[in-house]
Each structure stands twice: as C-alpha cells, then as structure tokens.
C-alpha cells in the first residue's frame, strides 16, 4: 500500500513537472513586459492571440512559414532515411555505411554547424528557406536512417 502511494506521488510530480513549462510559455505569451526580477508579469494581454486567431499580423506569416519548413524537413528526412536505410540494409557494406549515418552525431553540433555555415555562405543559402530546410534535414536525415535500420530485420527481408 505504501509503495502504491509513492508511485502516485511520483506520477503526480512528473505530471506537474511536464505541465509547468507549458503553463510558463502560455503566461509568457500573454505578458506585456516581464522583466527578470519580477515573479509575475505586471500586466497581461491577449492581443497576440487575437492577432493569431484572427489571421492578422506577422504571427500568422511566421506560423505558416514555420509549419512549411517543419513539414518539408519531416517529409525529406523520413522519405530519404527510409530509402537509404533500405539500401544500407541490403548492402554488402552495411556496417561501413551505417557508420556514415552516425557522422552528424559524432561531431560537435557547433563544429558541424560552423562548417555548414561556411558552405552555405559560399552557396548563397544563408538566410533562405531552402538553406534552413537543408540544414535541418541533414541532422534529421541521420536520425531517420538510424531509426529505420531497426525495421530491416531478416524477417522483413524475407517478405
């Protein structure tokens, strides 16, 4: 009985810990001016939410652009990762090729990002939507390959 009470307390604590950041972000979206020493914002306003829900202002444009970028990255990385993991699974050099998929994770993200920045400056992709999609796709592509490698078991190959 006592163990069950601790499990309930742990589950409640975990639930609250997951909700606190979301509540903070919601209050932050309503805050007018919230400086560091203040515990609570001095005033709240729903103007940003009204602009967003009303379809007015730069927030809607930013939301549409963000959704377009994230969906593009998701489609490119998922499709590319699936096809590449299938090719790696059927290859004679499976281990060597799979090692290449881990390269983006082996390097420091700062070093890899700096190298990509240098390359993107040369290609003229800095500050463009295509550049952002490519940069994010490079990282997501590696994750997708590693994720889909678990799909290609001997049983799947037999089908």
N, C-alpha and C positions, 0 to 999 in steps of 0.2 A: 504494500500500500504506500509506503514511504517513497519507494523508487518511482512509483507512478506519479506522485506529487512533484518530484524533482523533474521528471520528464515533461510534465505540464508546464512547470515554471520555465524550463529551458526552451520549450516551444514558444511560449508567450514572449520571452525575452528575445528570441530570434525574430519573431514576427514584428515586434516593436522596432528592433534594430533595422529591419528591412524597410519599415514604413517611415522612419524619421527622415532619411534623405529625401524621400518623395514629398513629404509634408514641407520640409525646408525649401525645396525648389518651388513648390506651389506658392508659399508665402513670399518667396523672393520674386516671383512673377507678379505679385500684387503690390510689392513695396515700391513707394515713390523714391525715397532717398534713405538708404540704410547704411549708415557708416559703421565702422568696426567697433567702437566701444559700446554702442547701443545694443542691448539684448534683444529688443523688439523694434520693428520699424516704426518711425513716428507717424506715418500715415499709409493707408492702403488705398489702392485704386484699381478698378477693373478695366481701365482704358485699353491696355494691351490685349486683354482677352476679347473685349468688344471689337477692336480692330481686326483681330484674327478671325473671330467667328462671323463678323460682318463682311469679310472678304475685302477689307480696305488696308492700305498701308504696305510697308515694306516687309512686315512679318509674313504675310501670305506669300510674297515672292520668295522669301528666304525658305519658307516651309516647302514650297513646291520644288525649289532647286535642291534642297537637302534630300527630299524624297526621291527625286530623279537620280541624284548621284548614288544614294544608297541602294536603290533598286538596280541600277546599272552595275555597280560593283558586285552585288549579290548574284545577278544573272551571269556575268562574265566569270566570276570566280567559281561558282558552282558548276557551270557547264564545262569550263576548262579543267577544273580539278577532277571532275568525273571522268572526262575523256582521257586526261593524262594519267590518272591512276589506273585506268583500264589498260592503257598501253604499257605502263610500267609493270603491272601485274603479269602480263603475258610476255614480257621481255626476258631474254636470257640474262641480262644485266640488271635484274630487279634491284639488288642491294645497292649497286652504284648509283642508279638513277634515283632511288628513294633517298639516298644521302643528299643528292642535289636539292630535293624538295625541302630539306631541313636547313639549307643555307640561310634563308632570311631570318631564321630563329637563332642561328649560331652567332651571327654578327650582332653587335650592339645596335639597337634601333637608331641611335643617334648617328653612328658612323654610316650605316646604310642610308639613312635619310639624307645625310650630308652628301653622300655620293650621288644619290638620286637627284638632289637639288642641283648639283653641278651639271649632271647630264641633262636635266630638264631646262636649265638656263641655256645650254648650248642648242637644244632643240626648240627653244621658244615656247615651252609648255608651262612655264611658271605663271601662276595666276589665272590659268584657264580651267574650265570644267573638265576638259579632256585630260589635262595634267593631274587633276585631283583624282579622277576616276582611275587613271593608270597607276598612280602612286598607291592608292588604297587597294587596288586589285592585285598588285604584286605581293602584298602581305597576305591578303585573303586567299589568293591562289595557292600559296604554300599550305595554308591551313586546310583548304579543301582537298588537296592531294592526300595529305596525311589522314584526313577524316575518311575519305572514300577508300583508302587502301584496306581498311577493315572489311569492306564489302566483298572484295575479291578473294573468297576462300576457295579451296578445292571443290567444294560442293557447288558454289556459284559458277565456277568454270565448267563443271560437268553439265550444267543446264545449257 
